[in-house]
Amino acid sequence: MTRGGGSGDEHDAAPVPLRAGHTHLFRGARLLLPATVSAPKPCALELEFSDRVRTPAELLAPVRPDEPWLLVVGAHRTAAGTALPARSWPVTRVTPGEDGTELRLGEPLPPPAP
């Protein structure tokens, strides 16, 4: 599922933790990579929501320099039982900080046509 830039070795490592401050994702949501990650790189992630639900995700590099990074999140259920489909989200801003690297999400991409 690699879009660009990367040898594939990054997908052999353990998933990088990514934390969300809410139980779901939305345009404008802020996610936090650990402080050990100073800049985005294509990698497998384990996304943890505020309700402690965890789901696999992947951060994909842009194909062209003018395109955004892409966060691909697998289908999952919230702790309350709401089923959420797999979605892809453009990363509109990347902000390094003392606590980690913050990713800000844009409008989700439309789901693939059936």
N, C-alpha and C positions, 0 to 999 in steps of 0.2 A: 504494500500500500504506500510505497514511497513516492512522493511527488518529485523530489529533486534533491540534489546535494546530499551525499551520504554514501558510505560504502556498504551499508547493511549491517555492519558489526554492532551499531548502536542498538539494534533490536535483539541482540543476543544477551544483553545485560539485564539485570533486574529492573522492573519498571520504576521510573522516577515518581515519587509522590507529588501530587498536585492537589491543593486544597481549595474548596469552594466555600464561600461564606453563607450559602443558601442551600436549600434542599433540591434546587433545580437550576438550570442555566437559563439565561435570558440576555437580550442585547444590553450591553453595558456591564454585565457581570464581571467581577474581578476575581481572578484565580491567583494562587500563590505557589510558585515553584520554590523549593528549599534554597537556603542561602548558598549551598554548595554549587548551585547552578547559576553562573553569572550571566549567561546569555542563552537564548533558546538554541536548541539543536534538535534535529529529528530524533525522536526517541519514543519508546513505549512508556506509557504513564499509568499510574493507578490514581484515578480521580476519586477523592473522598469529599462527600457533601456534608453539610452541617448536621444532618441526621445520622451520620456515621455510615451511610451506605457507600460502598466502594464499587467502582466499575472500571473496566479497562478503557483506556483512551490512547490516542496517539497524536503526537505533534509532528506535523509534516511541513517541510521546508517549501518555500515558494518555488514555482517553476521558473518564473522570471522575477527580476529584482523589483518590479513595480507591483507585484502581487503580494498579498498578506500571507503570513504563516496560517496554517489551518489546524484546528483542533477537531479531531474525529472522536466522538464519544459513542460507546456501544449502548445498545438498548438495556434498560434496567428498570427497577421498581424503586420508588421512594420507600422510606420506612413506613409510611402511611398506606402503602399498597398501590399507589398510582403508577401505572405502566407508562414509561416514557420511551419513545422510539429512538433508534440510533440517529444521530444528527451530526452535521459538520458545521463548525463555527469559524469564521475568519477571526484572526487575532488582530485587532485594530491598533493596539498599543502595547509596547513592552517597556516596563519601567523597572530598572534594577534598584534595589534598596537594601538596607541593612538586614531586614528580616527575610529577604529572598527576592526573587524576580516576579513582579506582578504582570499578569497577562490580562488585557481588557478585551472582551468579546464584542464582535459586531453582530449584525442581523444574521440569524442562522440561514444556511443555504437551503434551498428547497429540497425536499426529499427526492430521490431518484424516481423517475417515472416507472410505473409497473410494467 
